[in-house]
Amino acid sequence: MAINKCLICENDFYIKPCHIHLGYGKYCSRNCQSIAQRKGSFVKCHLCKKDIWRMPSSLARSKSGFYFCSKNCSLKWKNSTLSSNTNHPLWRSGVSVYRNIMKRTNRAIVCKQCGINDERLMVVHHVDHNRNNNDVVNLIWLCRNCHYLIHNY
């Protein structure tokens, strides 16, 4: 009669003597055997600090070096850091704010050159051609055609 100690949970269990010679009898159950065979490690969720298990492929795949327990934690982190202000992929140094400035004024959205009033065609033009000068007196509404003509002819 052969009694062996499990390598995982350290419980004593019976094993046939002939199985010991074959290399069996290291684990008391299939559950302990599967625990011994799994690879990877526990890491902490970057946002909520919960322990999570990640496989080696998942550990190598992380671009930021951070790991998250759920899509919810991942998106909260991404929205707070990666997609805010200057880190946003569509950020263009704040130059599009002049359209909002013009919409907040009470000026009619009509082209100063030709008089078209279709808002879909309107763009904001800087009179002094300085895109950083967003004073209301420096901004006028132009249709796309007139805006092109002013800049190119």
FIPA-109038 format. One record per atom (N, C-alpha, C, O): residue number from 1; residue in one letter; atom name; x, y negated, z. Coordinates in steps of 0.05 Angstrom, whole numbers, m for minus. Each point is the difference from the previous one (the first is absolute). Layout:
(NUM; "A"; "CA"; (X; Y; Z))
...
***
This chain:
(1; "M"; "N"; (17; 23; 0))
(1; "M"; "CA"; (m17; m23; 0))
(1; "M"; "C"; (18; m25; 0))
(1; "M"; "O"; (17; m3; 17))
(2; "A"; "N"; (m21; m15; m37))
(2; "A"; "CA"; (17; m23; m2))
(2; "A"; "C"; (m17; m26; 5))
(2; "A"; "O"; (m20; m4; m13))
(3; "I"; "N"; (29; m11; 32))
(3; "I"; "CA"; (m12; m26; 6))
(3; "I"; "C"; (19; m22; m10))
(3; "I"; "O"; (23; 0; 7))
(4; "N"; "N"; (m34; m18; m23))
(4; "N"; "CA"; (16; m22; m11))
(4; "N"; "C"; (m12; m26; 9))
(4; "N"; "O"; (m23; m1; 8))
(5; "K"; "N"; (39; m20; m9))
(5; "K"; "CA"; (m9; m27; 8))
(5; "K"; "C"; (m4; m17; m26))
(5; "K"; "O"; (18; m1; m17))
(6; "C"; "N"; (m41; m11; 14))
(6; "C"; "CA"; (m6; m17; m23))
(6; "C"; "C"; (19; m24; m1))
(6; "C"; "O"; (5; m12; 20))
(7; "L"; "N"; (5; 6; m44))
(7; "L"; "CA"; (19; m22; m3))
(7; "L"; "C"; (m14; m28; 2))
(7; "L"; "O"; (14; m20; 5))
(8; "I"; "N"; (m40; 20; m8))
(8; "I"; "CA"; (m15; m26; 0))
(8; "I"; "C"; (m12; m5; 28))
(8; "I"; "O"; (7; m19; 13))
(9; "C"; "N"; (m25; 37; m4))
(9; "C"; "CA"; (m14; m5; 25))
(9; "C"; "C"; (12; 15; 24))
(9; "C"; "O"; (m9; m4; 22))
(10; "E"; "N"; (29; 20; m27))
(10; "E"; "CA"; (15; 15; 21))
(10; "E"; "C"; (m18; 19; 16))
(10; "E"; "O"; (6; 6; 23))
(11; "N"; "N"; (m28; 4; m35))
(11; "N"; "CA"; (m16; 21; 12))
(11; "N"; "C"; (12; 27; m5))
(11; "N"; "O"; (13; 4; m21))
(12; "D"; "N"; (m16; 14; 39))
(12; "D"; "CA"; (9; 28; m4))
(12; "D"; "C"; (m21; 15; m16))
(12; "D"; "O"; (m24; m4; 4))
(13; "F"; "N"; (33; 20; m23))
(13; "F"; "CA"; (m19; 16; m16))
(13; "F"; "C"; (14; 27; m8))
(13; "F"; "O"; (24; 2; 0))
(14; "Y"; "N"; (m41; 18; m6))
(14; "Y"; "CA"; (9; 26; m7))
(14; "Y"; "C"; (7; 1; m30))
(14; "Y"; "O"; (m15; m10; m16))
(15; "I"; "N"; (37; 24; 10))
(15; "I"; "CA"; (8; 4; m28))
(15; "I"; "C"; (10; 29; m2))
(15; "I"; "O"; (13; 10; 18))
(16; "K"; "N"; (m20; 3; m40))
(16; "K"; "CA"; (10; 27; m4))
(16; "K"; "C"; (30; m1; m4))
(16; "K"; "O"; (10; m18; m13))
(17; "P"; "N"; (5; 37; 24))
(17; "P"; "CA"; (29; 0; m2))
(17; "P"; "C"; (10; 1; m29))
(17; "P"; "O"; (20; m11; m7))
(18; "C"; "N"; (m35; 25; m10))
(18; "C"; "CA"; (9; 2; m28))
(18; "C"; "C"; (m3; m27; m14))
(18; "C"; "O"; (14; m5; m20))
(19; "H"; "N"; (m32; m12; 29))
(19; "H"; "CA"; (m4; m27; m13))
(19; "H"; "C"; (23; m19; 8))
(19; "H"; "O"; (7; m18; m15))
(20; "I"; "N"; (4; 23; 38))
(20; "I"; "CA"; (23; m17; 9))
(20; "I"; "C"; (23; 4; m19))
(20; "I"; "O"; (14; m19; m7))
(21; "H"; "N"; (m9; 44; m1))
(21; "H"; "CA"; (22; 6; m19))
(21; "H"; "C"; (m5; m12; m27))
(21; "H"; "O"; (20; m6; m15))
(22; "L"; "N"; (m45; 2; 7))
(22; "L"; "CA"; (m6; m12; m26))
(22; "L"; "C"; (1; m31; 1))
(22; "L"; "O"; (m3; m13; m21))
(23; "G"; "N"; (6; 2; 44))
(23; "G"; "CA"; (2; m29; 3))
(23; "G"; "C"; (m26; m13; 7))
(23; "G"; "O"; (m2; m25; 0))
(24; "Y"; "N"; (m19; 41; 7))
(24; "Y"; "CA"; (m25; m12; 8))
(24; "Y"; "C"; (0; m4; 30))
(24; "Y"; "O"; (19; 6; 14))
(25; "G"; "N"; (m41; m17; m4))
(25; "G"; "CA"; (m3; m3; 29))
(25; "G"; "C"; (12; m25; 11))
(25; "G"; "O"; (8; 0; 24))
(26; "K"; "N"; (m6; m21; m39))
(26; "K"; "CA"; (10; m25; 11))
(26; "K"; "C"; (m22; m18; 12))
(26; "K"; "O"; (5; m16; 17))
(27; "Y"; "N"; (m30; 20; m27))
(27; "Y"; "CA"; (m22; m17; 8))
(27; "Y"; "C"; (m23; 17; 9))
(27; "Y"; "O"; (m4; 23; m10))
(28; "C"; "N"; (m11; m33; 30))
(28; "C"; "CA"; (m22; 16; 12))
(28; "C"; "C"; (m25; 0; m18))
(28; "C"; "O"; (m17; 18; 3))
(29; "S"; "N"; (14; m38; m20))
(29; "S"; "CA"; (m25; m1; m16))
(29; "S"; "C"; (6; m14; m26))
(29; "S"; "O"; (22; m11; m5))
(30; "R"; "N"; (m42; 12; m13))
(30; "R"; "CA"; (2; m14; m26))
(30; "R"; "C"; (2; m30; 4))
(30; "R"; "O"; (13; m15; m15))
(31; "N"; "N"; (m27; 5; 36))
(31; "N"; "CA"; (1; m28; 6))
(31; "N"; "C"; (28; m10; 7))
(31; "N"; "O"; (9; m21; m10))
(32; "C"; "N"; (5; 36; 27))
(32; "C"; "CA"; (27; m8; 7))
(32; "C"; "C"; (19; 3; m24))
(32; "C"; "O"; (18; m16; m3))
(33; "Q"; "N"; (m23; 36; m14))
(33; "Q"; "CA"; (16; 3; m23))
(33; "Q"; "C"; (m3; m23; m20))
(33; "Q"; "O"; (19; m10; m11))
(34; "S"; "N"; (m44; 0; 8))
(34; "S"; "CA"; (m5; m23; m18))
(34; "S"; "C"; (13; m25; 11))
(34; "S"; "O"; (9; m17; m15))
(35; "I"; "N"; (m10; 14; 42))
(35; "I"; "CA"; (13; m24; 12))
(35; "I"; "C"; (30; 1; m5))
(35; "I"; "O"; (12; m21; m5))
(36; "A"; "N"; (0; 44; 6))
(36; "A"; "CA"; (29; 3; m4))
(36; "A"; "C"; (8; m6; m29))
(36; "A"; "O"; (22; m9; m5))
(37; "Q"; "N"; (m40; 15; m14))
(37; "Q"; "CA"; (6; m3; m28))
(37; "Q"; "C"; (m4; m27; m11))
(37; "Q"; "O"; (10; m7; m21))
(38; "R"; "N"; (m26; m10; 35))
(38; "R"; "CA"; (m6; m26; m12))
(38; "R"; "C"; (24; m19; 2))
(38; "R"; "O"; (16; 1; 19))
(39; "K"; "N"; (m14; m17; m39))
(39; "K"; "CA"; (22; m19; m2))
(39; "K"; "C"; (m11; m28; 2))
(39; "K"; "O"; (m24; m4; m3))
(40; "G"; "N"; (40; m15; 9))
(40; "G"; "CA"; (m8; m28; 3))
(40; "G"; "C"; (4; m9; 29))
(40; "G"; "O"; (15; 13; 15))
(41; "S"; "N"; (m28; m35; m9))
(41; "S"; "CA"; (4; m10; 27))
(41; "S"; "C"; (m23; m19; 8))
(41; "S"; "O"; (m16; m8; m18))
(42; "F"; "N"; (13; 2; 43))
(42; "F"; "CA"; (m19; m19; 10))
(42; "F"; "C"; (11; m28; m3))
(42; "F"; "O"; (23; m4; 8))
(43; "V"; "N"; (m38; m14; m18))
(43; "V"; "CA"; (7; m28; m1))
(43; "V"; "C"; (m23; m16; 12))
(43; "V"; "O"; (m22; 10; 2))
(44; "K"; "N"; (27; m35; 4))
(44; "K"; "CA"; (m21; m17; 11))
(44; "K"; "C"; (m12; m18; m22))
(44; "K"; "O"; (14; m10; m17))
(45; "C"; "N"; (m40; 7; 19))
(45; "C"; "CA"; (m14; m18; m18))
(45; "C"; "C"; (10; m28; 5))
(45; "C"; "O"; (2; m9; 23))
(46; "H"; "N"; (5; m5; m44))
(46; "H"; "CA"; (12; m27; 3))
(46; "H"; "C"; (m19; m20; 13))
(46; "H"; "O"; (8; m19; 13))
(47; "L"; "N"; (m34; 23; m18))
(47; "L"; "CA"; (m20; m19; 10))
(47; "L"; "C"; (m11; 7; 28))
(47; "L"; "O"; (1; m16; 18))
(48; "C"; "N"; (m11; 41; m15))
(48; "C"; "CA"; (m13; 7; 25))
(48; "C"; "C"; (17; 17; 18))
(48; "C"; "O"; (m8; 7; 22))
(49; "K"; "N"; (32; 0; m31))
(49; "K"; "CA"; (20; 15; 17))
(49; "K"; "C"; (m9; 28; 7))
(49; "K"; "O"; (10; 11; 20))
(50; "K"; "N"; (m28; 1; m35))
(50; "K"; "CA"; (m9; 27; 5))
(50; "K"; "C"; (20; 20; m13))
(50; "K"; "O"; (11; m6; m21))
(51; "D"; "N"; (m5; 28; 35))
(51; "D"; "CA"; (18; 20; m11))
(51; "D"; "C"; (m14; 15; m23))
(51; "D"; "O"; (m23; 9; 2))
(52; "I"; "N"; (37; m7; m25))
(52; "I"; "CA"; (m10; 14; m23))
(52; "I"; "C"; (21; 18; m12))
(52; "I"; "O"; (24; m5; 2))
(53; "W"; "N"; (m32; 27; m14))
(53; "W"; "CA"; (18; 20; m12))
(53; "W"; "C"; (3; m6; m29))
(53; "W"; "O"; (m20; m4; m14))
(54; "R"; "N"; (44; 3; 5))
(54; "R"; "CA"; (6; m5; m29))
(54; "R"; "C"; (19; 21; m10))
(54; "R"; "O"; (20; 7; 13))
(55; "M"; "N"; (m26; 2; m37))
(55; "M"; "CA"; (18; 19; m14))
(55; "M"; "C"; (24; m14; m10))
(55; "M"; "O"; (0; m25; m3))
(56; "P"; "N"; (22; 39; m3))
(56; "P"; "CA"; (24; m13; m10))
(56; "P"; "C"; (m4; m16; m26))
(56; "P"; "O"; (12; m21; m4))
(57; "S"; "N"; (m30; 31; m13))
(57; "S"; "CA"; (m5; m14; m25))
(57; "S"; "C"; (m14; m27; 6))
(57; "S"; "O"; (6; m20; m14))
(58; "S"; "N"; (m24; 19; 33))
(58; "S"; "CA"; (m13; m25; 8))
(58; "S"; "C"; (20; m19; 13))
(58; "S"; "O"; (m2; m24; m4))
(59; "L"; "N"; (20; 35; 19))
(59; "L"; "CA"; (20; m17; 13))
(59; "L"; "C"; (18; m13; m21))
(59; "L"; "O"; (8; m23; 3))
(60; "A"; "N"; (m1; 38; m24))
(60; "A"; "CA"; (18; m11; m20))
(60; "A"; "C"; (m15; m19; m19))
(60; "A"; "O"; (13; m17; m13))
(61; "R"; "N"; (m39; 19; 10))
(61; "R"; "CA"; (m16; m15; m19))
(61; "R"; "C"; (m6; m28; 10))
(61; "R"; "O"; (m8; m17; m17))
(62; "S"; "N"; (11; 11; 42))
(62; "S"; "CA"; (m8; m26; 10))
(62; "S"; "C"; (19; m22; m10))
(62; "S"; "O"; (24; 1; 6))
(63; "K"; "N"; (m35; m21; m20))
(63; "K"; "CA"; (17; m22; m10))
(63; "K"; "C"; (7; m20; 22))
(63; "K"; "O"; (22; m11; 0))
(64; "S"; "N"; (m41; 6; 18))
(64; "S"; "CA"; (5; m20; 20))
(64; "S"; "C"; (14; 11; 25))
(64; "S"; "O"; (11; m15; 15))
(65; "G"; "N"; (m10; 41; m12))
(65; "G"; "CA"; (11; 12; 24))
(65; "G"; "C"; (m19; 2; 23))
(65; "G"; "O"; (7; 9; 22))
(66; "F"; "N"; (m32; m18; m27))
(66; "F"; "CA"; (m21; 2; 21))
(66; "F"; "C"; (m19; 22; m7))
(66; "F"; "O"; (m3; 7; m23))
(67; "Y"; "N"; (m9; 5; 43))
(67; "Y"; "CA"; (m19; 22; m3))
(67; "Y"; "C"; (m26; m8; 14))
(67; "Y"; "O"; (1; m13; 20))
(68; "F"; "N"; (m23; 22; m32))
(68; "F"; "CA"; (m26; m8; 10))
(68; "F"; "C"; (m17; 25; 4))
(68; "F"; "O"; (2; 19; m16))
(69; "C"; "N"; (m20; m19; 36))
(69; "C"; "CA"; (m16; 23; 7))
(69; "C"; "C"; (m25; 1; m19))
(69; "C"; "O"; (m11; 22; m4))
(70; "S"; "N"; (3; m44; m7))
(70; "S"; "CA"; (m23; 0; m17))
(70; "S"; "C"; (2; m22; m21))
(70; "S"; "O"; (17; m18; 1))
(71; "K"; "N"; (m35; 19; m21))
(71; "K"; "CA"; (m2; m21; m20))
(71; "K"; "C"; (m7; m27; 12))
(71; "K"; "O"; (8; m21; m9))
(72; "N"; "N"; (m24; 22; 30))
(72; "N"; "CA"; (m9; m24; 14))
(72; "N"; "C"; (24; m15; 12))
(72; "N"; "O"; (3; m24; m4))
(73; "C"; "N"; (14; 39; 18))
(73; "C"; "CA"; (24; m13; 12))
(73; "C"; "C"; (19; m10; m22))
(73; "C"; "O"; (11; m22; 2))
(74; "S"; "N"; (m8; 37; m24))
(74; "S"; "CA"; (17; m8; m22))
(74; "S"; "C"; (m10; m26; m12))
(74; "S"; "O"; (16; m18; m5))
(75; "L"; "N"; (m42; 16; m1))
(75; "L"; "CA"; (m10; m24; m12))
(75; "L"; "C"; (0; m24; 18))
(75; "L"; "O"; (4; m23; m9))
(76; "K"; "N"; (m8; 27; 35))
(76; "K"; "CA"; (2; m22; 19))
(76; "K"; "C"; (28; m12; m1))
(76; "K"; "O"; (3; m24; 0))
(77; "W"; "N"; (17; 41; 1))
(77; "W"; "CA"; (28; m9; m1))
(77; "W"; "C"; (6; m14; m27))
(77; "W"; "O"; (12; m21; m1))
(78; "K"; "N"; (m21; 34; m21))
(78; "K"; "CA"; (6; m11; m26))
(78; "K"; "C"; (m13; m27; m4))
(78; "K"; "O"; (13; m19; m11))
(79; "N"; "N"; (m38; 16; 20))
(79; "N"; "CA"; (m14; m26; m3))
(79; "N"; "C"; (12; m22; 17))
(79; "N"; "O"; (m1; m23; m7))
(80; "S"; "N"; (12; 31; 30))
(80; "S"; "CA"; (11; m21; 18))
(80; "S"; "C"; (28; m8; m8))
(80; "S"; "O"; (7; m23; 6))
(81; "T"; "N"; (8; 40; m19))
(81; "T"; "CA"; (28; m8; m6))
(81; "T"; "C"; (5; m3; m30))
(81; "T"; "O"; (10; m20; m9))
(82; "L"; "N"; (m17; 41; m7))
(82; "L"; "CA"; (8; 0; m28))
(82; "L"; "C"; (m18; m18; m17))
(82; "L"; "O"; (10; m12; m19))
(83; "S"; "N"; (m35; 10; 25))
(83; "S"; "CA"; (m19; m15; m17))
(83; "S"; "C"; (m8; m27; 11))
(83; "S"; "O"; (m23; m8; m5))
(84; "S"; "N"; (40; m5; 19))
(84; "S"; "CA"; (m7; m26; 10))
(84; "S"; "C"; (18; m22; m10))
(84; "S"; "O"; (25; 4; 0))
(85; "N"; "N"; (m36; m26; m8))
(85; "N"; "CA"; (14; m23; m9))
(85; "N"; "C"; (22; 6; m20))
(85; "N"; "O"; (m6; 9; m22))
(86; "T"; "N"; (30; m15; 29))
(86; "T"; "CA"; (22; 3; m20))
(86; "T"; "C"; (6; 29; m7))
(86; "T"; "O"; (13; 5; m20))
(87; "N"; "N"; (m21; 14; 36))
(87; "N"; "CA"; (5; 28; m7))
(87; "N"; "C"; (m21; 12; m19))
(87; "N"; "O"; (4; 22; m9))
(88; "H"; "N"; (m25; m36; 4))
(88; "H"; "CA"; (m21; 10; m17))
(88; "H"; "C"; (10; 2; m29))
(88; "H"; "O"; (14; m18; m9))
(89; "P"; "N"; (m21; 40; m6))
(89; "P"; "CA"; (11; 3; m27))
(89; "P"; "C"; (m9; m22; m19))
(89; "P"; "O"; (14; m5; m20))
(90; "L"; "N"; (m36; m8; 25))
(90; "L"; "CA"; (m9; m21; m18))
(90; "L"; "C"; (8; m29; 9))
(90; "L"; "O"; (m9; m19; m11))
(91; "W"; "N"; (25; 18; 31))
(91; "W"; "CA"; (8; m27; 11))
(91; "W"; "C"; (18; m14; m20))
(91; "W"; "O"; (20; 12; m10))
(92; "R"; "N"; (m26; m37; 4))
(92; "R"; "CA"; (16; m15; m19))
(92; "R"; "C"; (7; m27; 13))
(92; "R"; "O"; (m6; m21; m12))
(93; "S"; "N"; (17; 21; 34))
(93; "S"; "CA"; (10; m23; 15))
(93; "S"; "C"; (m22; m21; 5))
(93; "S"; "O"; (6; m24; 2))
(94; "G"; "N"; (m31; 32; m1))
(94; "G"; "CA"; (m22; m17; 7))
(94; "G"; "C"; (m8; m20; m21))
(94; "G"; "O"; (m13; m20; 6))
(95; "V"; "N"; (21; 24; m32))
(95; "V"; "CA"; (m5; m20; m20))
(95; "V"; "C"; (m29; 0; m9))
(95; "V"; "O"; (m9; m19; m14))
(96; "S"; "N"; (m7; 39; 20))
(96; "S"; "CA"; (m28; 1; m10))
(96; "S"; "C"; (m19; m14; 19))
(96; "S"; "O"; (m24; 0; m5))
(97; "V"; "N"; (34; m12; 26))
(97; "V"; "CA"; (m17; m13; 19))
(97; "V"; "C"; (m12; m26; m11))
(97; "V"; "O"; (m20; m9; 10))
(98; "Y"; "N"; (32; m2; m31))
(98; "Y"; "CA"; (m10; m25; m11))
(98; "Y"; "C"; (m28; 3; m12))
(98; "Y"; "O"; (m15; m19; m1))
(99; "R"; "N"; (8; 43; m9))
(99; "R"; "CA"; (m27; 4; m11))
(99; "R"; "C"; (m20; m1; 23))
(99; "R"; "O"; (m22; m12; m3))
(100; "N"; "N"; (29; 23; 26))
(100; "N"; "CA"; (m18; m2; 23))
(100; "N"; "C"; (m3; m28; 10))
(100; "N"; "O"; (m21; m9; 9))
(101; "I"; "N"; (43; m6; m10))
(101; "I"; "CA"; (m1; m29; 8))
(101; "I"; "C"; (m19; m15; m18))
(101; "I"; "O"; (m16; m16; 10))
(102; "M"; "N"; (17; 21; m35))
(102; "M"; "CA"; (m18; m14; m19))
(102; "M"; "C"; (m29; 8; 4))
(102; "M"; "O"; (m18; m16; m3))
(103; "K"; "N"; (13; 41; 9))
(103; "K"; "CA"; (m28; 10; 5))
(103; "K"; "C"; (m12; m13; 25))
(103; "K"; "O"; (m24; m4; 1))
(104; "R"; "N"; (41; m2; 19))
(104; "R"; "CA"; (m10; m12; 25))
(104; "R"; "C"; (m6; m30; m4))
(104; "R"; "O"; (m16; m11; 16))
(105; "T"; "N"; (27; m1; m36))
(105; "T"; "CA"; (m7; m28; m5))
(105; "T"; "C"; (m28; m1; m13))
(105; "T"; "O"; (m10; 20; m10))
(106; "N"; "N"; (m2; m43; 9))
(106; "N"; "CA"; (m26; m3; m12))
(106; "N"; "C"; (1; m7; m30))
(106; "N"; "O"; (m20; m9; m11))
(107; "R"; "N"; (43; 13; m1))
(107; "R"; "CA"; (2; m6; m29))
(107; "R"; "C"; (m15; 21; m16))
(107; "R"; "O"; (0; 23; 6))
(108; "A"; "N"; (m12; m33; m28))
(108; "A"; "CA"; (m14; 19; m18))
(108; "A"; "C"; (21; 16; m15))
(108; "A"; "O"; (21; m10; m7))
(109; "I"; "N"; (m28; 36; 3))
(109; "I"; "CA"; (19; 17; m14))
(109; "I"; "C"; (m5; m3; m30))
(109; "I"; "O"; (m14; 16; m13))
(110; "V"; "N"; (25; m37; 2))
(110; "V"; "CA"; (m3; m8; m28))
(110; "V"; "C"; (28; m7; m11))
(110; "V"; "O"; (16; m13; 14))
(111; "C"; "N"; (m11; 22; m38))
(111; "C"; "CA"; (26; m6; m13))
(111; "C"; "C"; (3; m30; m4))
(111; "C"; "O"; (m18; m13; m11))
(112; "K"; "N"; (41; 1; 19))
(112; "K"; "CA"; (5; m28; m3))
(112; "K"; "C"; (4; m9; m29))
(112; "K"; "O"; (m5; m23; m6))
(113; "Q"; "N"; (13; 42; m11))
(113; "Q"; "CA"; (6; m7; m28))
(113; "Q"; "C"; (m25; 3; m18))
(113; "Q"; "O"; (m7; m19; m13))
(114; "C"; "N"; (m5; 43; 14))
(114; "C"; "CA"; (m22; 5; m19))
(114; "C"; "C"; (m28; 2; 12))
(114; "C"; "O"; (m19; m1; m15))
(115; "G"; "N"; (17; 2; 41))
(115; "G"; "CA"; (m26; m1; 14))
(115; "G"; "C"; (m14; 27; 3))
(115; "G"; "O"; (m23; 1; 9))
(116; "I"; "N"; (36; 21; m15))
(116; "I"; "CA"; (m12; 27; 3))
(116; "I"; "C"; (m4; 5; 30))
(116; "I"; "O"; (18; m8; 16))
(117; "N"; "N"; (m40; 20; m8))
(117; "N"; "CA"; (m5; 5; 29))
(117; "N"; "C"; (m3; 30; 7))
(117; "N"; "O"; (m12; 6; 20))
(118; "D"; "N"; (22; 12; m36))
(118; "D"; "CA"; (m1; 28; 6))
(118; "D"; "C"; (22; 7; 19))
(118; "D"; "O"; (24; m2; m6))
(119; "E"; "N"; (m31; 10; 31))
(119; "E"; "CA"; (19; 4; 21))
(119; "E"; "C"; (20; 22; m6))
(119; "E"; "O"; (22; 0; 10))
(120; "R"; "N"; (m31; 20; m26))
(120; "R"; "CA"; (18; 22; m7))
(120; "R"; "C"; (24; m9; m16))
(120; "R"; "O"; (21; 14; 0))
(121; "L"; "N"; (m23; m36; m14))
(121; "L"; "CA"; (21; m10; m17))
(121; "L"; "C"; (18; m21; 13))
(121; "L"; "O"; (20; m8; m11))
(122; "M"; "N"; (m28; m1; 35))
(122; "M"; "CA"; (14; m21; 13))
(122; "M"; "C"; (25; 9; 15))
(122; "M"; "O"; (1; 20; 13))
(123; "V"; "N"; (20; m37; m16))
(123; "V"; "CA"; (25; 4; 15))
(123; "V"; "C"; (7; m28; 12))
(123; "V"; "O"; (m10; m20; m9))
(124; "V"; "N"; (27; 21; 30))
(124; "V"; "CA"; (8; m25; 12))
(124; "V"; "C"; (27; m8; m11))
(124; "V"; "O"; (18; 16; m2))
(125; "H"; "N"; (m16; m41; m6))
(125; "H"; "CA"; (25; m11; m12))
(125; "H"; "C"; (12; m20; 19))
(125; "H"; "O"; (m14; m17; 12))
(126; "H"; "N"; (41; 18; m9))
(126; "H"; "CA"; (15; m20; 16))
(126; "H"; "C"; (8; m22; m19))
(126; "H"; "O"; (13; 4; m20))
(127; "V"; "N"; (m21; m28; 26))
(127; "V"; "CA"; (5; m23; m17))
(127; "V"; "C"; (30; m5; m3))
(127; "V"; "O"; (9; m6; m22))
(128; "D"; "N"; (6; 8; 44))
(128; "D"; "CA"; (28; m5; m1))
(128; "D"; "C"; (17; 25; m7))
(128; "D"; "O"; (24; 0; 1))
(129; "H"; "N"; (m38; 22; m8))
(129; "H"; "CA"; (12; 26; m7))
(129; "H"; "C"; (17; 13; 23))
(129; "H"; "O"; (16; 17; m6))
(130; "N"; "N"; (m20; m26; 30))
(130; "N"; "CA"; (13; 11; 23))
(130; "N"; "C"; (m20; 18; 15))
(130; "N"; "O"; (m18; m10; 13))
(131; "R"; "N"; (22; 36; m15))
(131; "R"; "CA"; (m19; 19; 12))
(131; "R"; "C"; (0; m1; 31))
(131; "R"; "O"; (m19; 11; 12))
(132; "N"; "N"; (39; m22; 0))
(132; "N"; "CA"; (1; m2; 29))
(132; "N"; "C"; (m14; m25; 11))
(132; "N"; "O"; (m5; m2; 24))
(133; "N"; "N"; (m1; m17; m42))
(133; "N"; "CA"; (m15; m24; 8))
(133; "N"; "C"; (m30; 5; m2))
(133; "N"; "O"; (m11; m4; m22))
(134; "N"; "N"; (m1; 13; 44))
(134; "N"; "CA"; (m28; 7; m1))
(134; "N"; "C"; (m18; m22; 12))
(134; "N"; "O"; (m21; 7; 12))
(135; "D"; "N"; (28; m32; m15))
(135; "D"; "CA"; (m17; m22; 8))
(135; "D"; "C"; (m25; m1; m19))
(135; "D"; "O"; (3; 6; m23))
(136; "V"; "N"; (m26; m13; 34))
(136; "V"; "CA"; (m24; 0; m16))
(136; "V"; "C"; (2; m20; m23))
(136; "V"; "O"; (m12; 5; m21))
(137; "V"; "N"; (26; m27; 25))
(137; "V"; "CA"; (2; m20; m22))
(137; "V"; "C"; (18; 10; m22))
(137; "V"; "O"; (m1; m10; m22))
(138; "N"; "N"; (17; 31; 27))
(138; "N"; "CA"; (18; 11; m21))
(138; "N"; "C"; (m13; 23; m15))
(138; "N"; "O"; (11; 10; m19))
(139; "L"; "N"; (m35; m1; 27))
(139; "L"; "CA"; (m13; 23; m12))
(139; "L"; "C"; (m24; m8; m17))
(139; "L"; "O"; (m16; m17; 9))
(140; "I"; "N"; (12; 29; m32))
(140; "I"; "CA"; (m23; m4; m17))
(140; "I"; "C"; (m9; 27; m11))
(140; "I"; "O"; (15; 18; m3))
(141; "W"; "N"; (m41; m17; m4))
(141; "W"; "CA"; (m11; 24; m13))
(141; "W"; "C"; (4; m3; m30))
(141; "W"; "O"; (m5; m21; m12))
(142; "L"; "N"; (15; 43; m1))
(142; "L"; "CA"; (2; 2; m29))
(142; "L"; "C"; (m10; 27; m9))
(142; "L"; "O"; (3; 19; 15))
(143; "C"; "N"; (m14; m17; m39))
(143; "C"; "CA"; (m6; 26; m11))
(143; "C"; "C"; (27; 12; m10))
(143; "C"; "O"; (20; m14; m2))
(144; "R"; "N"; (m20; 40; m2))
(144; "R"; "CA"; (24; 14; m8))
(144; "R"; "C"; (12; m11; m25))
(144; "R"; "O"; (25; m2; m3))
(145; "N"; "N"; (m41; m5; m16))
(145; "N"; "CA"; (10; m10; m26))
(145; "N"; "C"; (14; m27; 4))
(145; "N"; "O"; (22; m4; m10))
(146; "C"; "N"; (m35; m15; 24))
(146; "C"; "CA"; (12; m26; 4))
(146; "C"; "C"; (25; 2; 17))
(146; "C"; "O"; (20; m14; m4))
(147; "H"; "N"; (m20; 33; 24))
(147; "H"; "CA"; (23; 3; 16))
(147; "H"; "C"; (24; 10; m17))
(147; "H"; "O"; (23; m9; 4))
(148; "Y"; "N"; (m28; 27; m22))
(148; "Y"; "CA"; (21; 10; m18))
(148; "Y"; "C"; (10; m23; m18))
(148; "Y"; "O"; (24; m3; m3))
(149; "L"; "N"; (m42; m14; m7))
(149; "L"; "CA"; (8; m22; m17))
(149; "L"; "C"; (17; m20; 15))
(149; "L"; "O"; (19; m10; m11))
(150; "I"; "N"; (m26; 4; 36))
(150; "I"; "CA"; (16; m19; 15))
(150; "I"; "C"; (28; 10; 5))
(150; "I"; "O"; (19; m16; m1))
(151; "H"; "N"; (m16; 42; 7))
(151; "H"; "CA"; (27; 10; 7))
(151; "H"; "C"; (16; 5; m25))
(151; "H"; "O"; (25; 0; 1))
(152; "N"; "N"; (m37; 5; m24))
(152; "N"; "CA"; (16; 8; m23))
(152; "N"; "C"; (1; m20; m23))
(152; "N"; "O"; (16; 4; m19))
(153; "Y"; "N"; (m32; m25; 20))
(153; "Y"; "CA"; (0; m20; m22))
(153; "Y"; "C"; (1; m28; 10))
(153; "Y"; "O"; (0; m19; m15))
***
